[in-house]
Amino acid sequence: MPSISNKGKQMPESPIRKLVPYAEKAKKKGVKVYHLNIGQPDIKTPEVALNAVKNVDIKVLEYSHSAGFESYRVKLSNYYKNHGLPIETADIIITTGGSEALLFAMGSTMDSGDEIIIPEPFYANYNGFSIASGVKVVPVISTIDEGFALPPISAFEKLITPKTKAILICNPGNPTGYLYSESEILQLAEIVKKHDLFLIADEVYREFVYDENDKHFSVMNVPGLEEHAIMIDSVSKRYSMCGARIGCIVSKNKEVMATAMKFAQARLSPPTFAQIASEAALDTPQSYFDEVIDEYKDRRDTLILELNKIDGVKVATPKGAFYCIARLPVKNADDFAQWLLESYDFNGETVMVAPAAGFYSSPNVGLDEVRIAYVLKKEDLIKSVQILKEALETYAEIN
């Protein structure tokens, strides 16, 4: 029998999606499942985006340019400039989601066996993208006790080898919700310049910053970092358009962009209808974002308040995105999360969480942690945390 690849064997399961079969079985038994496991916003997609697709008059569904519609890239450049980012049309390649942008970034800057340093916990698919690209993830651990702040630069220095090609961050962070300060970004800028590395910043949650004194600071705003900085972006969260699968890779490094363009040509083009929706979404009024930010801030504050009422639970307050990491009074969050779906309900209801060990690259780290996405309305978040509290008490009695 033919064998599958070692790369395929090493590809990790999604910690977010691997429990789906258990959730489906629970639902078939009549149990209501509150999904705290996945960052699928319940916020309505802007009407202007949906109407653009409904009303488009297309006779032939053609390929677009491999870099995406020029009209979209021009408009996106103007959008960034209006947000203080000095990004030109030539600095942008439209991709099939932020996922493809990350694959293009790795493929354009790293060879098989090269290394990329990532503060962990990190978006679980970074592991998968790295394996698919033949790249080794070198983790530098941030901790819940430090609020998942940037680890000391000395910790990065110790990990840099001749194989190191890049540092990758998510800002604000998935799964932690941590927002890197301008000072932290500038520290990273100095280390990548010192060691001639790339700084890849996944900034898909840029708009989701909640506290008055906090502001998102982009790698594209750092003077002198033009040859090192690569920004990843996406419409998925900003416009609640996860299914559109439209993102982009952005850099002022012309060699990087020329190389990424070859990868873009190899996959032909990003999807046409989704580009139409994404281009139209740029006309979304600011009032939409103001309402969304107020809603998520209220949800965040509600979730943290409720979680802090549970004995033995520790949570770091997120500053952005719509996730948090919570440490639970359990030995194995994987087992607990499966038990919640397979064997537990509270008045016919249960919750689905994402075990956090899958957001680490280091073995045996985060075993007692879960990621919670606060993408449910406030009443459902309160109810979900109540179920979690009751479940933890029951679980402690039987274990």
Salt bridges, closest charged atoms under 4 A:
ASP42 OD1 - ARG299 NH1 2.95
ASP57 OD1 - LYS59 NZ 3.27
GLU88 OE1 - LYS81 NZ 2.93
ASP91 OD2 - LYS252 NZ 2.69
GLU100 OE1 - ARG267 NE 2.93
ASP114 OD2 - LYS165 NZ 2.91
ASP145 OD1 - ARG327 NH1 3.68
GLU157 OE2 - LYS194 NZ 3.10
GLU157 OE1 - HIS195 NE2 2.73
GLU190 OE2 - LYS193 NZ 3.33
GLU203 OE1 - ARG206 NH2 3.34
GLU207 OE1 - ARG238 NE 2.83
ASP211 OD1 - ARG300 NH2 2.92
ASP233 OD2 - ARG206 NH1 3.31
ASP233 OD1 - ARG238 NH2 2.85
ASP283 OD2 - LYS75 NZ 2.95
GLU295 OE2 - ARG299 NE 2.78
ASP298 OD2 - LYS378 NZ 3.30
ASP301 OD2 - LYS297 NZ 3.15
ASP301 OD1 - ARG300 NH2 2.89
GLU306 OE2 - LYS309 NZ 3.13
ASP334 OD1 - LYS18 NZ 2.84
GLU393 OE2 - LYS389 NZ 3.01
